[in-house]
Amino acid sequence: MWRKHALTHAVALAGAVSFLAIGLPLPWLFGPMFACLVAALLGAQLANFKPVSDGMRTILGVAVGATVTVAFLKDLPGIWETLIIVPVFVMAIGVLGVWYFRRFAGYDFPTAYYASMPGGLQDMIVFGEEAGGNVRAISLIHATRVLVIVVILPVVLSAVWDADLQRPPGAAIVTFAWDQLVLLAACGLLGWRVAKRLGMFGASILGPLILTALASLAALLHTRPPAEAVWAAQYFIAIGIGVKYVGITGKELRHDIAAGIGFCLILLALTAAVIEGVFLLDLAPPMETILSLAPGGQAELVVLALIVGADIGFVVAHHLLRIFFVILGAPIIARWMDPKRQG
């Protein structure tokens, strides 16, 4: 295994260095992601060390939790108009996804349903496996969804709203007081371990988020993680996306990945329609609306929000609602929609 990990980091670092040398945007996210993706498709045996990957995701939980202040809680009722869109949007995605995957890709109902749900990848795989779905297909479709959203969103934000993708996602670590660094690290690690012990879904992000939010509300914490920490999180998130394509066969590439790309086109059209409605009603700022309603991975969208300087609290509130709704409601709605049960 150590050879696989060494090869993975050699490929990922080569990608990051190449993007830095050329001056391309988001080098610590796009560089490793594309390098690992290409290597995986060419047959390289890459591996993602999950404990380290999850540990790096705690940085994002801490970054979000640090934005939870008394002022944020007071402002939360003011965004109800866009929050209520989230459950309706998720249900629309599910209905269209099941129809598409069953009619055009020939999947059985459990595979079609859990491949459609825009929730956490690991949770959808667990639910899909328990329901008898094709776990590999579900995994590849979700990986493709996240990949497409992560690639397209920065291009849109930069081209349409002139978002600065080169700006550091935080202050340099040398400017931090030592006690703030210790507190940030403690909130991340302790929050993660406690949440994992309690069996909380998304423990690596939600646990640190909750503990950091408490420290912020108590006026003990006054800053978000340093830029270097967020870059490290980007690096490991990118590796996680790329290595999901390791071992892919030609049949999977033609069927599962093609089906996933087709679903992404449906998602993008539906998302564009919903976002246009929000714009016309003037319910929220453009960048925050896109980052809040885009059906990508929670961690990846938090990274983008940090980079472009969007309102983190606004973005995360919508994604937390989406994740809660999907995790808690997906098994219930699946039973209601299942044609076998209806029969």
DOTORNU-512835 format. One line per field, with one value per residue (C-alpha): residue number from 0; residue in one letter; x, y, z. Coordinates in Angstrom, 1 decimal, always signed. Layout:
! residues N
nr: c(NUM  ...)
rest: c(a  ...)
px: c(X  ...)
py: c(Y  ...)
pz: c(Z  ...)
! end
This chain:
! residues 343
nr: c(0  1  2  3  4  5  6  7  8  9  10  11  12  13  14  15  16  17  18  19  20  21  22  23  24  25  26  27  28  29  30  31  32  33  34  35  36  37  38  39  40  41  42  43  44  45  46  47  48  49  50  51  52  53  54  55  56  57  58  59  60  61  62  63  64  65  66  67  68  69  70  71  72  73  74  75  76  77  78  79  80  81  82  83  84  85  86  87  88  89  90  91  92  93  94  95  96  97  98  99  100  101  102  103  104  105  106  107  108  109  110  111  112  113  114  115  116  117  118  119  120  121  122  123  124  125  126  127  128  129  130  131  132  133  134  135  136  137  138  139  140  141  142  143  144  145  146  147  148  149  150  151  152  153  154  155  156  157  158  159  160  161  162  163  164  165  166  167  168  169  170  171  172  173  174  175  176  177  178  179  180  181  182  183  184  185  186  187  188  189  190  191  192  193  194  195  196  197  198  199  200  201  202  203  204  205  206  207  208  209  210  211  212  213  214  215  216  217  218  219  220  221  222  223  224  225  226  227  228  229  230  231  232  233  234  235  236  237  238  239  240  241  242  243  244  245  246  247  248  249  250  251  252  253  254  255  256  257  258  259  260  261  262  263  264  265  266  267  268  269  270  271  272  273  274  275  276  277  278  279  280  281  282  283  284  285  286  287  288  289  290  291  292  293  294  295  296  297  298  299  300  301  302  303  304  305  306  307  308  309  310  311  312  313  314  315  316  317  318  319  320  321  322  323  324  325  326  327  328  329  330  331  332  333  334  335  336  337  338  339  340  341  342)
rest: c(m  w  r  k  h  a  l  t  h  a  v  a  l  a  g  a  v  s  f  l  a  i  g  l  p  l  p  w  l  f  g  p  m  f  a  c  l  v  a  a  l  l  g  a  q  l  a  n  f  k  p  v  s  d  g  m  r  t  i  l  g  v  a  v  g  a  t  v  t  v  a  f  l  k  d  l  p  g  i  w  e  t  l  i  i  v  p  v  f  v  m  a  i  g  v  l  g  v  w  y  f  r  r  f  a  g  y  d  f  p  t  a  y  y  a  s  m  p  g  g  l  q  d  m  i  v  f  g  e  e  a  g  g  n  v  r  a  i  s  l  i  h  a  t  r  v  l  v  i  v  v  i  l  p  v  v  l  s  a  v  w  d  a  d  l  q  r  p  p  g  a  a  i  v  t  f  a  w  d  q  l  v  l  l  a  a  c  g  l  l  g  w  r  v  a  k  r  l  g  m  f  g  a  s  i  l  g  p  l  i  l  t  a  l  a  s  l  a  a  l  l  h  t  r  p  p  a  e  a  v  w  a  a  q  y  f  i  a  i  g  i  g  v  k  y  v  g  i  t  g  k  e  l  r  h  d  i  a  a  g  i  g  f  c  l  i  l  l  a  l  t  a  a  v  i  e  g  v  f  l  l  d  l  a  p  p  m  e  t  i  l  s  l  a  p  g  g  q  a  e  l  v  v  l  a  l  i  v  g  a  d  i  g  f  v  v  a  h  h  l  l  r  i  f  f  v  i  l  g  a  p  i  i  a  r  w  m  d  p  k  r  q  g)
px: c(+0.0  +2.8  +3.9  +0.4  +0.3  +3.8  +2.7  -0.5  +1.3  +3.9  +1.2  -0.8  +2.2  +3.3  -0.2  -0.2  +3.3  +2.4  -0.7  +1.4  +4.0  +1.5  -0.4  -3.7  -6.5  -6.9  -3.7  -4.0  -7.5  -7.5  -3.8  -3.9  -7.5  -6.7  -3.4  -4.9  -7.9  -5.7  -3.4  -6.3  -7.9  -4.5  -4.5  -2.2  -2.8  -3.5  -4.8  -6.4  -5.5  -8.9  -7.9  -5.6  -8.3  -11.0  -8.6  -8.0  -11.8  -11.9  -10.2  -13.3  -15.6  -13.5  -13.5  -17.3  -17.8  -15.6  -18.1  -20.9  -21.3  -24.2  -24.8  -25.0  -27.6  -29.7  -29.5  -30.5  -34.3  -33.8  -32.8  -35.8  -37.0  -34.1  -33.9  -37.4  -36.3  -33.8  -36.2  -38.3  -35.1  -33.8  -37.1  -37.2  -33.6  -34.6  -37.7  -35.8  -32.8  -34.8  -36.7  -33.5  -31.4  -34.2  -35.3  -32.0  -29.4  -31.4  -30.5  -32.8  -34.7  -32.3  -29.3  -31.2  -32.6  -29.4  -27.4  -29.8  -29.8  -27.5  -26.3  -23.1  -21.3  -20.6  -24.2  -25.7  -23.4  -24.4  -28.1  -27.8  -26.0  -28.6  -31.3  -29.6  -28.2  -25.1  -22.6  -19.8  -22.2  -23.6  -20.0  -18.8  -22.0  -21.6  -17.9  -18.7  -21.3  -18.9  -16.1  -18.3  -19.7  -16.2  -14.8  -17.7  -18.5  -15.1  -15.3  -18.8  -18.0  -14.8  -16.3  -19.7  -19.0  -15.2  -14.5  -10.9  -9.7  -6.1  -6.8  -5.5  -8.4  -7.1  -4.3  -0.8  -0.1  +2.8  +0.3  -1.6  -1.3  -0.2  -3.3  -5.6  -3.8  -4.0  -7.7  -8.4  -6.5  -8.3  -11.7  -11.0  -9.6  -11.8  -14.9  -14.2  -13.5  -16.5  -18.8  -17.4  -17.9  -21.5  -22.1  -22.8  -23.0  -20.4  -18.5  -15.2  -17.0  -20.0  -18.2  -15.5  -18.1  -20.3  -17.4  -15.8  -19.1  -19.4  -15.9  -16.7  -20.0  -18.1  -15.7  -12.7  -12.0  -11.6  -10.3  -10.7  -7.9  -4.8  -4.5  -1.9  -4.4  -7.2  -4.7  -3.9  -7.6  -8.0  -5.1  -6.6  -10.1  -8.7  -6.9  -10.1  -12.0  -9.3  -8.7  -12.4  -11.8  -9.0  -9.7  -12.4  -13.2  -14.1  -17.7  -18.0  -16.5  -19.0  -22.0  -21.7  -19.6  -21.6  -24.8  -23.3  -22.3  -25.8  -27.3  -25.0  -26.4  -29.9  -28.7  -27.1  -30.2  -32.4  -30.0  -29.8  -33.6  -33.9  -31.0  -32.6  -35.8  -33.9  -32.2  -35.5  -37.1  -33.9  -33.8  -30.0  -26.7  -25.6  -22.4  -24.0  -27.0  -25.0  -22.7  -25.7  -27.9  -25.2  -25.7  -22.0  -20.1  -20.4  -16.6  -15.8  -18.3  -17.1  -13.6  -14.9  -16.8  -13.7  -11.7  -14.1  -14.9  -18.6  -20.8  -19.8  -22.6  -25.2  -23.7  -23.3  -26.8  -28.3  -25.9  -26.5  -30.3  -29.7  -27.6  -30.0  -33.0  -31.3  -29.9  -33.0  -35.5  -33.9  -34.7  -38.3  -39.0  -37.3  -39.8  -42.7  -41.3  -40.2  -42.3  -41.9  -43.4  -46.2  -46.8)
py: c(+0.0  +2.4  +2.3  +3.2  +6.1  +7.3  +7.2  +9.0  +11.9  +12.0  +12.3  +14.8  +17.1  +17.0  +18.2  +21.0  +22.1  +22.1  +24.3  +26.7  +27.0  +27.7  +30.1  +28.3  +28.9  +26.8  +24.9  +22.9  +21.7  +21.4  +20.3  +17.2  +16.4  +16.3  +14.6  +11.8  +11.5  +11.1  +8.6  +6.6  +6.4  +5.3  +2.4  +3.7  +2.1  +5.1  +5.1  +7.6  +7.2  +7.8  +8.8  +11.6  +12.6  +12.8  +14.7  +17.3  +17.7  +18.8  +22.0  +22.9  +22.2  +24.5  +27.2  +27.1  +27.0  +30.0  +32.1  +31.2  +34.3  +35.9  +38.2  +35.2  +33.5  +36.7  +36.9  +33.2  +33.8  +36.3  +33.6  +31.4  +32.3  +30.4  +27.7  +26.5  +26.0  +23.3  +20.4  +21.1  +21.2  +18.0  +16.2  +17.5  +16.2  +12.8  +12.4  +13.5  +11.3  +8.2  +8.7  +9.3  +6.5  +3.9  +4.9  +5.7  +3.9  +0.8  +0.7  -0.9  +1.3  +1.3  +2.1  +4.8  +6.4  +6.5  +7.6  +10.6  +11.8  +14.8  +13.8  +12.5  +10.0  +7.5  +7.7  +7.1  +4.1  +2.6  +3.1  +1.9  -1.3  -2.0  -1.6  -4.0  -1.4  -1.4  +0.2  +0.7  +2.5  +4.7  +5.6  +6.5  +8.6  +10.6  +11.1  +12.3  +14.7  +16.2  +16.4  +18.2  +20.7  +21.5  +22.1  +24.2  +26.4  +28.2  +28.9  +30.4  +32.4  +33.8  +34.5  +36.0  +37.7  +38.2  +36.1  +36.2  +32.5  +33.5  +35.1  +33.3  +31.5  +33.0  +34.8  +33.3  +31.1  +33.3  +36.0  +33.9  +33.9  +30.6  +30.2  +30.6  +28.0  +25.6  +26.2  +25.7  +22.4  +21.3  +22.1  +20.2  +17.0  +16.8  +17.7  +15.0  +12.3  +13.1  +13.2  +9.9  +8.3  +9.5  +8.0  +11.4  +11.4  +13.7  +13.6  +14.9  +18.2  +18.5  +17.7  +20.3  +22.8  +22.5  +22.7  +25.6  +27.4  +27.1  +28.5  +31.3  +32.2  +32.1  +34.7  +32.3  +32.0  +35.0  +33.7  +31.1  +28.6  +29.9  +29.8  +26.9  +24.7  +25.4  +24.6  +21.3  +20.5  +21.3  +18.9  +15.9  +16.6  +16.6  +13.3  +11.8  +12.8  +11.5  +8.1  +7.1  +6.3  +3.8  +0.4  +1.7  -0.6  +0.3  -0.9  +1.4  +4.3  +3.8  +3.1  +4.5  +7.5  +8.4  +8.1  +10.3  +13.0  +12.9  +13.3  +16.2  +18.0  +17.5  +18.8  +21.9  +22.7  +22.3  +24.2  +27.1  +27.3  +27.5  +30.0  +32.2  +32.2  +33.3  +36.1  +37.3  +37.4  +39.1  +36.7  +36.4  +37.6  +35.8  +34.1  +33.0  +31.6  +29.5  +28.1  +27.4  +25.6  +23.9  +20.1  +19.4  +18.0  +20.0  +20.1  +21.1  +24.0  +25.2  +25.4  +27.5  +29.8  +30.4  +31.2  +33.6  +35.3  +34.4  +34.5  +31.1  +31.1  +31.6  +28.8  +26.3  +26.8  +25.6  +22.7  +21.5  +21.6  +19.6  +17.0  +16.6  +16.3  +13.8  +11.6  +11.6  +11.5  +9.4  +5.9  +7.0  +8.5  +5.5  +3.1  +5.3  +5.5  +1.9  +0.3  -3.2  -2.0  -0.3  -3.5)
pz: c(+0.0  +0.8  -2.9  -4.0  -1.6  -2.7  -6.3  -5.5  -3.9  -6.6  -9.2  -7.1  -6.4  -10.0  -10.9  -8.3  -9.3  -13.0  -12.4  -10.2  -12.9  -15.6  -13.4  -13.7  -11.0  -8.0  -8.4  -5.1  -6.1  -9.9  -10.3  -8.1  -9.2  -12.9  -12.5  -10.4  -12.7  -15.8  -14.0  -12.8  -16.2  -17.6  -15.1  -12.4  -9.0  -6.7  -3.2  -0.8  +2.9  +4.4  +8.0  +6.6  +4.1  +6.8  +9.0  +6.4  +6.0  +9.6  +8.4  +6.4  +9.4  +11.5  +8.8  +8.6  +12.4  +12.8  +10.8  +13.3  +15.4  +17.3  +14.3  +12.0  +14.2  +14.2  +10.4  +9.9  +9.9  +7.1  +4.6  +4.9  +1.4  -0.2  +2.4  +1.6  -2.0  -1.0  -0.2  -3.3  -5.4  -4.0  -4.7  -8.2  -8.7  -7.4  -9.6  -12.8  -11.8  -11.3  -14.5  -16.5  -15.0  -15.4  -18.9  -20.5  -18.5  -17.6  -13.9  -11.4  -9.0  -6.0  -8.2  -10.1  -6.9  -4.8  -7.8  -8.2  -4.6  -4.2  -0.7  +0.9  -1.3  +1.5  +2.9  -0.6  -1.2  +2.2  +1.6  -2.0  -0.9  +1.7  -0.9  -3.3  -5.8  -7.9  -5.5  -8.1  -10.4  -7.6  -6.6  -10.1  -10.9  -7.7  -8.3  -11.8  -10.4  -8.0  -10.6  -13.2  -10.6  -9.2  -12.7  -14.1  -11.1  -10.9  -14.6  -14.3  -11.2  -12.9  -16.3  -15.2  -11.9  -12.1  -9.0  -8.0  -8.0  -7.2  -3.8  -0.7  +1.2  +4.5  +6.3  +6.3  +9.3  +10.5  +11.3  +13.8  +17.6  +18.9  +21.2  +18.2  +16.2  +19.2  +19.6  +15.9  +15.9  +19.1  +17.7  +14.6  +16.1  +19.2  +17.3  +14.7  +17.3  +19.4  +16.4  +15.1  +18.5  +18.5  +15.0  +13.5  +9.6  +8.1  +11.4  +10.0  +9.0  +11.2  +14.5  +14.1  +12.8  +15.9  +18.4  +16.5  +16.4  +20.2  +20.6  +18.3  +20.1  +23.4  +21.9  +22.5  +18.8  +16.5  +13.2  +10.5  +9.7  +7.9  +4.1  +4.2  +6.0  +3.4  +0.6  +2.3  +2.5  -1.2  -2.0  -0.2  -1.5  -5.0  -4.5  -3.1  -6.3  -8.7  -7.1  -7.3  -10.9  -10.1  -11.7  -14.0  -17.0  -20.5  -19.9  -16.8  -18.8  -21.6  -19.4  -15.8  -16.6  -19.7  -17.7  -15.0  -17.5  -19.0  -15.5  -14.9  -17.9  -16.5  -13.1  -14.6  -16.6  -13.5  -11.3  -13.8  -13.9  -10.1  -9.8  -12.5  -10.4  -7.3  -9.4  -10.8  -7.3  -5.9  -3.0  -2.6  -4.1  -7.3  -6.1  -2.8  -4.6  -7.0  -4.3  -2.1  -4.6  -6.8  -6.2  -5.6  -2.7  +0.6  +1.2  -2.4  -2.4  +1.0  -0.5  -3.4  -1.1  +0.9  -2.2  -3.8  -0.5  -0.5  +2.7  +4.2  +6.7  +4.0  +1.7  +4.5  +5.9  +2.6  +2.2  +5.7  +5.1  +1.8  +3.5  +6.4  +4.1  +1.9  +4.7  +6.8  +4.0  +1.3  +2.7  +3.5  +0.1  -1.6  +0.0  -1.2  -4.7  -5.1  -7.8  -6.2  -3.0  -4.9  -6.8)
! end
